[in-house]
Amino acid sequence: MNPIDAPFSPVGIPLNPKGLKFGTDGIRGSVNTILTPALAMQIGYWLGKVLVEPGPILIGMDSRNSGPMLVSALSAGLNVCGREVWNLGLCPTPAIPGLIRRFSLPGGIMVSGSHNPPQDNGIKMFKDGGAKIDQVQQEEIERKLKGDQDISSKSPLTAKYYHYGCTYERYDLLEFYRNSLLDSVYSQRLDGLKIVLDLCWGSATVCGAELFQVLGADVIALHAEPNGLKINTNCGSTHLKPLQRAVLENGADMGFSFDGDADRMLAVDSQGRILDGDQILYLWGSALMDKGKLPGNKLVATIMSNLAFEKIWNSRGGVLERTSVGDQYVYEAMETTGAALGGEQSGHILSIQNNMSGDGLLTALHVATLIQASGSSLSTWMNSSFVAYPQKLLSVRISTSSSRHKWQQSDEVRQVLEESKTAMNSNGRILIRASGTEPVLRIMVEAINMEIVDYWSKKLVLAIENSFPR
């Protein structure tokens, strides 16, 4: 019998997952539809093989109810290939790379669906040094999962296993992460500040309120207990209205809202105005530049960052380097150029303060302490900041998946792009990118006012629909 058809296949035998592909942040999707325990065990097994350095693999999770199941499956796969596993339990994603560096571990896994709804989950993988696994490693795992392997008598797939790893609960390690966050602000205090925190029923509940209280802030915590059925539901960094309402009702100085795994953060000032990732980069970057602590006066952001942000940053003598969408591209650019700060509009901010791991709690602490040290308020700072240009994000479905990569061949689409560039000049832009998984084109139209945005949005969508009829 072919081992692939065997009722009890050896670990590592492919399950033939159709369409499996790593996204910009690992694998994410609906549990038991896309992300199954069987697939998780396979991923754990092959990650254990791909990470060549010896030593324990760290694993953590957010509060989703499917988390323990997937952690168990991943741990089983790692154990089968001889890997010891340290289970950190409920934790923010940035705790994983931080502790990998702290204990010189060969890698780690975070089980989290990030900002997705409760029924989803995901697997983020890290290598030694705390960076996410690279493209070569991702592609190797993908190939193995899809069956690109030699199943022979010498293969680990069919060999008898005499050495297994064990899994140990290491919840105690989270204290090192907490202390690293406090150390990053150099004992600066937040006495006298009233701060609202939306902890999103997720990873930030494990230490978020405590950190601000230790520094002296008067904390009002929303959604402050881990709840796998409510995580990201009408709360957190993708739903800011509860935070805005609480800040206004309580007369708070500022508020911070986190996503499910606390690797991103958005803020509001005392008037309820939103600080997205661009505003946070401008605030933090300006403070570092004024102190001469921003190498080359450079910030790294993605192509989605607002044009008004780029203009005001350039007017200060700063340099903004743009990358493709995805924090891994920001990381790579920062590593290549020596930049100290970068991030995305979503509030995913990378800093050399924590070796360029996106950390919502660290970012919130730095925003709060920077404002406190200035002797001013977040609202006063917002008054002097930039006013973002309107942006419209559209998803245009086309006939087939293959067509999404051919939009540049359309004369009508190219003509609209050329006309818009001439008309808007430096006061607007259009971005088009193909979805990595769907027959969809992602469009961003940005201009100095909404009337112009709407005009070019409608014209571009019509050109796409004419060129690729469904």
C-alpha positions as CSV (number, residue, x, y, z in Angstrom):
1,M,0.0,0.0,0.0
2,N,1.2,3.5,-0.8
3,P,2.1,5.2,2.5
4,I,0.1,8.3,1.5
5,D,-3.1,6.1,1.2
6,A,-2.4,4.2,4.5
7,P,-5.1,4.7,7.2
8,F,-2.4,5.6,9.7
9,S,0.3,7.5,7.8
10,P,3.7,8.2,9.4
11,V,4.2,11.7,10.7
12,G,5.4,13.9,7.8
13,I,3.4,12.1,5.1
14,P,1.7,14.9,3.2
15,L,-2.0,15.5,3.7
16,N,-2.2,17.1,0.2
17,P,-3.6,20.4,1.5
18,K,-5.0,22.1,-1.6
19,G,-4.0,25.7,-2.2
20,L,-1.9,25.9,0.9
21,K,0.3,29.0,0.8
22,F,2.0,31.1,3.4
23,G,0.7,34.7,3.5
24,T,2.6,37.8,4.6
25,D,2.4,36.6,8.2
26,G,2.5,32.8,8.2
27,I,-0.6,30.7,7.8
28,R,-4.0,32.0,8.9
29,G,-7.6,31.0,8.3
30,S,-10.7,29.3,9.6
31,V,-10.1,26.6,12.2
32,N,-11.0,23.0,11.0
33,T,-11.6,24.3,7.5
34,I,-8.2,25.7,6.5
35,L,-6.2,25.2,9.7
36,T,-6.7,21.8,11.1
37,P,-4.9,19.9,14.0
38,A,-3.6,17.4,11.5
39,L,-2.1,20.2,9.4
40,A,-0.7,21.9,12.5
41,M,1.1,18.7,13.5
42,Q,2.6,18.5,10.0
43,I,3.7,22.2,10.2
44,G,5.3,21.6,13.6
45,Y,7.1,18.5,12.3
46,W,8.6,20.3,9.3
47,L,9.4,23.5,11.1
48,G,11.4,21.3,13.5
49,K,13.3,19.9,10.5
50,V,13.9,23.3,8.8
51,L,15.3,25.0,11.9
52,V,18.8,23.6,11.9
53,E,20.1,24.9,15.3
54,P,19.6,22.5,18.3
55,G,17.6,23.4,21.3
56,P,14.0,23.9,22.5
57,I,11.3,25.6,20.4
58,L,9.2,28.2,22.2
59,I,5.4,28.3,21.6
60,G,2.7,30.7,22.7
61,M,-0.8,31.6,21.9
62,D,-3.5,34.3,22.1
63,S,-6.8,33.7,23.9
64,R,-8.8,31.9,21.1
65,N,-10.5,28.7,22.2
66,S,-8.8,26.8,19.4
67,G,-5.4,27.8,20.7
68,P,-4.7,25.0,23.1
69,M,-5.7,22.4,20.4
70,L,-3.4,23.9,17.8
71,V,-0.5,24.3,20.3
72,S,-0.9,20.6,21.3
73,A,-0.8,19.6,17.6
74,L,2.2,21.7,16.8
75,S,4.0,20.5,19.9
76,A,3.3,16.9,19.0
77,G,4.8,17.5,15.5
78,L,7.9,19.1,17.0
79,N,8.2,16.3,19.6
80,V,8.1,13.6,17.0
81,C,11.1,15.0,15.2
82,G,13.0,15.2,18.5
83,R,12.4,18.8,19.5
84,E,11.9,19.9,23.1
85,V,9.0,22.5,23.4
86,W,8.7,25.3,25.9
87,N,5.0,26.3,26.1
88,L,4.7,29.9,27.2
89,G,0.9,29.9,27.2
90,L,-1.1,33.1,26.8
91,C,1.2,35.8,25.6
92,P,1.7,38.7,23.1
93,T,3.3,37.7,19.9
94,P,6.4,39.9,20.5
95,A,7.2,37.9,23.6
96,I,8.2,35.0,21.4
97,P,11.0,36.7,19.4
98,G,12.1,38.5,22.5
99,L,12.5,35.3,24.5
100,I,14.2,33.5,21.5
101,R,16.9,36.2,21.7
102,R,17.0,36.2,25.5
103,F,17.7,32.5,25.7
104,S,19.4,31.9,22.4
105,L,16.7,29.5,21.2
106,P,16.6,28.1,17.6
107,G,13.1,29.3,17.0
108,G,9.5,29.7,18.1
109,I,5.8,29.6,17.1
110,M,2.9,32.0,17.9
111,V,-0.6,30.6,17.5
112,S,-2.8,33.6,16.8
113,G,-5.3,34.8,14.3
114,S,-4.0,38.4,14.9
115,H,-6.9,40.8,14.2
116,N,-9.1,38.1,12.6
117,P,-12.4,37.0,14.2
118,P,-12.6,34.3,17.0
119,Q,-13.3,31.4,14.6
120,D,-10.0,32.0,12.8
121,N,-6.5,31.3,14.0
122,G,-3.0,31.3,12.6
123,I,0.6,30.1,12.9
124,K,3.5,32.6,12.9
125,M,7.0,31.0,12.8
126,F,10.3,32.5,14.0
127,K,13.9,31.4,13.6
128,D,17.0,32.0,15.7
129,G,17.6,35.6,16.5
130,G,13.9,36.3,16.7
131,A,13.2,37.1,13.0
132,K,10.3,35.4,11.2
133,I,11.4,32.5,9.1
134,D,12.6,33.6,5.7
135,Q,11.2,33.0,2.3
136,V,13.4,30.0,1.6
137,Q,12.4,28.3,4.8
138,Q,8.7,29.1,4.1
139,E,8.9,27.6,0.6
140,E,10.7,24.5,1.9
141,I,7.9,23.9,4.5
142,E,5.3,24.4,1.8
143,R,6.9,21.9,-0.5
144,K,7.2,19.3,2.2
145,L,3.5,19.8,3.2
146,K,2.5,19.3,-0.4
147,G,4.5,16.1,-0.8
148,D,7.7,17.3,-2.5
149,Q,9.9,14.7,-0.7
150,D,11.6,11.4,-1.3
151,I,9.8,8.7,0.7
152,S,12.5,6.0,1.0
153,S,13.6,3.5,3.6
154,K,16.2,6.1,4.8
155,S,13.6,8.9,5.0
156,P,12.6,10.2,8.5
157,L,9.1,9.7,7.3
158,T,9.3,5.9,7.4
159,A,12.1,5.4,9.9
160,K,11.2,4.2,13.5
161,Y,11.4,7.0,16.0
162,Y,13.5,6.2,19.0
163,H,14.1,9.8,20.2
164,Y,11.2,12.1,21.0
165,G,11.1,15.5,22.5
166,C,9.1,16.6,25.5
167,T,6.9,19.6,26.1
168,Y,7.3,21.7,29.2
169,E,5.1,24.5,30.6
170,R,7.3,27.6,30.9
171,Y,4.8,30.3,31.9
172,D,7.5,31.8,34.2
173,L,9.4,33.1,31.2
174,L,6.7,35.8,30.6
175,E,8.2,37.8,33.5
176,F,11.4,38.4,31.3
177,Y,9.2,39.9,28.6
178,R,7.3,42.2,31.1
179,N,10.6,43.4,32.5
180,S,12.0,44.1,29.1
181,L,9.1,46.4,28.3
182,L,9.6,48.4,31.5
183,D,13.3,48.6,30.9
184,S,12.7,50.0,27.4
185,V,11.3,53.3,28.9
186,Y,14.2,53.8,31.3
187,S,12.1,54.2,34.5
188,Q,10.1,57.1,33.1
189,R,6.9,57.6,35.0
190,L,3.3,58.2,33.9
191,D,2.0,59.7,37.2
192,G,-1.0,61.9,36.8
193,L,-2.0,60.5,33.4
194,K,-5.4,58.8,33.0
195,I,-5.2,56.2,30.3
196,V,-7.8,53.9,28.8
197,L,-6.6,50.6,27.4
198,D,-8.7,48.3,25.1
199,L,-7.1,44.9,25.7
200,C,-9.4,43.2,23.1
201,W,-10.1,40.1,25.2
202,G,-6.7,38.9,23.9
203,S,-3.0,38.6,24.5
204,A,-2.7,42.1,25.9
205,T,-4.8,41.1,28.9
206,V,-1.8,39.1,30.3
207,C,0.2,42.2,31.3
208,G,-1.1,45.3,29.6
209,A,-2.9,47.1,32.5
210,E,-0.2,46.1,34.9
211,L,2.6,47.7,32.9
212,F,0.9,51.1,32.9
213,Q,-0.1,50.9,36.5
214,V,3.4,50.1,37.6
215,L,4.5,53.3,35.9
216,G,1.9,55.3,37.9
217,A,-0.9,55.8,35.4
218,D,-4.5,55.8,36.4
219,V,-5.7,52.9,34.1
220,I,-9.2,52.2,32.9
221,A,-9.1,48.8,31.2
222,L,-11.7,47.6,28.7
223,H,-12.2,44.0,27.6
224,A,-9.6,43.1,30.1
225,E,-10.0,39.4,30.6
226,P,-8.9,36.7,28.1
227,N,-12.0,35.5,26.2
228,G,-11.6,33.3,23.1
229,L,-15.2,33.8,22.0
230,K,-15.0,37.6,22.0
231,I,-11.4,38.4,20.9
232,N,-11.5,41.2,18.3
233,T,-15.3,41.3,18.3
234,N,-16.3,45.0,18.2
235,C,-13.2,46.0,20.1
236,G,-9.5,46.3,19.7
237,S,-7.5,48.1,17.1
238,T,-9.9,47.4,14.3
239,H,-12.9,48.8,16.2
240,L,-12.0,52.0,17.9
241,K,-15.4,53.3,18.9
242,P,-15.4,51.7,22.4
243,L,-12.0,53.2,23.1
244,Q,-13.0,56.7,21.8
245,R,-16.2,56.6,23.9
246,A,-14.4,55.6,27.1
247,V,-11.7,58.2,26.7
248,L,-14.4,61.0,26.3
249,E,-16.7,59.7,29.0
250,N,-13.8,59.4,31.6
251,G,-11.9,62.6,30.6
252,A,-8.8,60.5,29.9
253,D,-5.6,62.0,28.5
254,M,-5.2,59.2,25.9
255,G,-6.2,55.7,25.0
256,F,-4.5,52.7,23.4
257,S,-6.2,49.8,21.6
258,F,-4.5,46.5,20.7
259,D,-5.3,43.7,18.4
260,G,-5.7,40.1,19.4
261,D,-2.1,39.2,19.8
262,A,-0.9,42.7,20.8
263,D,1.7,43.1,18.1
264,R,-0.1,46.3,16.8
265,M,-1.6,49.3,18.5
266,L,-3.7,52.4,17.6
267,A,-4.2,55.4,19.9
268,V,-6.7,58.2,20.5
269,D,-6.1,61.6,22.1
270,S,-8.3,63.2,24.7
271,Q,-10.7,64.5,22.0
272,G,-11.1,61.0,20.5
273,R,-9.0,61.7,17.5
274,I,-7.2,58.6,16.1
275,L,-3.4,58.1,15.8
276,D,-2.7,55.4,13.2
277,G,0.7,53.9,12.5
278,D,1.7,56.9,10.3
279,Q,0.9,59.4,13.1
280,I,2.8,57.2,15.6
281,L,5.8,57.0,13.4
282,Y,5.8,60.8,13.0
283,L,5.5,61.4,16.7
284,W,8.2,58.8,17.8
285,G,10.4,59.6,14.8
286,S,10.3,63.3,15.5
287,A,11.3,62.8,19.1
288,L,14.2,60.6,18.1
289,M,15.3,63.0,15.3
290,D,15.3,65.9,17.8
291,K,17.6,64.0,20.1
292,G,19.9,62.9,17.2
293,K,19.0,59.3,17.8
294,L,17.4,58.5,14.4
295,P,20.1,57.2,12.0
296,G,20.0,59.1,8.7
297,N,16.7,60.7,9.9
298,K,15.2,57.7,8.1
299,L,11.8,56.1,8.7
300,V,10.7,52.9,6.9
301,A,7.0,52.5,6.0
302,T,5.0,50.7,3.4
303,I,3.5,51.9,0.1
304,M,0.2,52.3,2.0
305,S,1.5,55.1,4.3
306,N,-0.3,58.4,3.8
307,L,1.2,60.9,1.3
308,A,0.6,63.8,3.8
309,F,2.9,61.9,6.3
310,E,5.6,61.6,3.7
311,K,5.4,65.3,2.8
312,I,5.6,66.6,6.4
313,W,8.4,64.2,7.3
314,N,10.4,65.3,4.3
315,S,9.8,69.0,5.2
316,R,11.5,68.3,8.6
317,G,14.5,67.0,6.8
318,G,13.5,63.3,7.2
319,V,13.7,60.5,4.7
320,L,10.8,58.0,4.2
321,E,11.7,54.7,2.6
322,R,8.7,52.7,1.4
323,T,8.4,48.9,1.1
324,S,5.8,46.4,-0.1
325,V,2.9,45.7,2.3
326,G,3.9,43.4,5.2
327,D,6.0,43.9,8.3
328,Q,8.6,41.5,7.1
329,Y,9.4,43.9,4.2
330,V,9.7,46.7,6.7
331,Y,12.0,44.6,8.8
332,E,14.2,43.7,5.8
333,A,14.5,47.4,4.8
334,M,15.4,48.4,8.4
335,E,18.0,45.7,8.6
336,T,19.5,46.7,5.2
337,T,19.5,50.4,5.8
338,G,20.2,50.6,9.5
339,A,17.0,52.4,10.2
340,A,15.9,52.6,13.8
341,L,12.1,52.9,13.4
342,G,9.5,51.7,10.9
343,G,6.1,50.3,10.6
344,E,2.7,50.2,8.9
345,Q,-0.5,52.3,9.0
346,S,-2.2,49.5,10.9
347,G,-0.2,50.3,14.0
348,H,2.4,47.6,13.5
349,I,5.5,49.5,14.6
350,L,9.1,48.1,14.6
351,S,11.9,49.6,16.7
352,I,15.4,48.8,17.5
353,Q,14.3,49.1,21.1
354,N,13.2,45.5,20.9
355,N,15.2,44.3,17.9
356,M,12.5,45.3,15.3
357,S,9.7,43.1,16.5
358,G,6.3,44.6,16.2
359,D,5.1,45.2,19.7
360,G,1.9,47.1,20.5
361,L,2.5,47.3,24.3
362,L,6.0,48.7,23.8
363,T,4.8,51.2,21.3
364,A,2.0,52.4,23.6
365,L,4.5,52.8,26.5
366,H,6.8,54.9,24.4
367,V,4.0,57.1,23.1
368,A,2.8,57.7,26.6
369,T,6.2,58.4,28.1
370,L,7.2,60.6,25.2
371,I,4.2,62.8,25.7
372,Q,4.6,62.8,29.5
373,A,8.3,63.8,29.2
374,S,7.4,66.7,26.8
375,G,5.2,68.3,29.4
376,S,2.5,68.7,26.8
377,S,-0.5,66.5,25.9
378,L,-1.3,64.1,23.1
379,S,-4.0,66.5,21.9
380,T,-1.6,69.4,21.7
381,W,0.8,67.3,19.7
382,M,-2.1,66.2,17.3
383,N,-2.9,69.9,16.7
384,S,0.6,70.3,15.2
385,S,0.7,67.1,13.2
386,F,-0.4,66.4,9.6
387,V,-3.9,66.0,8.3
388,A,-4.0,62.8,6.4
389,Y,-5.1,62.8,2.8
390,P,-8.3,60.8,2.1
391,Q,-7.7,57.3,1.0
392,K,-10.1,54.8,-0.5
393,L,-9.4,51.1,-0.5
394,L,-11.3,48.9,-3.1
395,S,-11.3,45.3,-4.0
396,V,-12.3,44.6,-7.6
397,R,-13.2,41.0,-8.4
398,I,-12.2,39.9,-11.9
399,S,-12.9,36.9,-14.1
400,T,-10.0,34.5,-13.2
401,S,-7.1,34.3,-10.8
402,S,-4.6,34.3,-13.7
403,S,-6.1,37.6,-15.0
404,R,-5.2,39.5,-11.8
405,H,-1.5,39.5,-12.8
406,K,-2.3,40.9,-16.3
407,W,-3.8,44.3,-15.3
408,Q,-0.7,46.1,-16.6
409,Q,-1.4,44.8,-20.1
410,S,-4.7,46.7,-20.3
411,D,-4.5,49.8,-22.4
412,E,-7.6,51.3,-20.7
413,V,-6.2,50.8,-17.2
414,R,-2.8,52.2,-18.2
415,Q,-4.5,55.3,-19.7
416,V,-6.4,56.0,-16.5
417,L,-3.2,55.7,-14.5
418,E,-1.4,58.1,-16.8
419,E,-4.2,60.6,-16.8
420,S,-4.5,60.5,-13.0
421,K,-0.8,61.0,-12.5
422,T,-0.8,64.1,-14.7
423,A,-3.9,65.5,-13.1
424,M,-3.0,64.9,-9.4
425,N,0.7,65.4,-9.8
426,S,2.3,65.2,-6.3
427,N,-1.0,65.6,-4.6
428,G,-2.4,62.1,-5.1
429,R,-1.6,58.6,-6.3
430,I,-3.1,55.3,-7.3
431,L,-1.8,51.9,-6.3
432,I,-2.9,48.5,-7.8
433,R,-1.8,45.1,-6.5
434,A,-3.0,41.6,-7.2
435,S,-4.3,39.6,-4.4
436,G,-2.1,36.7,-3.5
437,T,-5.0,34.2,-3.1
438,E,-8.1,35.5,-4.9
439,P,-9.1,36.7,-8.4
440,V,-9.1,40.3,-7.0
441,L,-7.2,43.5,-7.6
442,R,-6.6,45.6,-4.5
443,I,-6.8,49.3,-5.2
444,M,-5.8,52.4,-3.2
445,V,-6.7,55.9,-4.4
446,E,-5.3,58.8,-2.4
447,A,-5.8,62.5,-3.1
448,I,-5.9,65.9,-1.4
449,N,-9.7,65.7,-1.1
450,M,-12.5,63.1,-1.2
451,E,-14.1,64.4,-4.4
452,I,-10.9,63.7,-6.4
453,V,-10.5,60.3,-4.7
454,D,-14.1,59.3,-5.7
455,Y,-13.6,60.6,-9.3
456,W,-10.5,58.5,-10.0
457,S,-11.8,55.5,-8.0
458,K,-14.9,55.2,-10.2
459,K,-12.9,55.8,-13.4
460,L,-10.4,53.1,-12.5
461,V,-12.9,50.5,-11.5
462,L,-14.8,51.0,-14.7
463,A,-11.6,50.5,-16.7
464,I,-10.8,47.3,-14.9
465,E,-14.3,45.9,-15.4
466,N,-14.2,46.8,-19.1
467,S,-10.8,45.1,-19.4
468,F,-11.6,42.0,-17.4
469,P,-15.4,41.3,-17.7
470,R,-16.7,38.6,-15.3
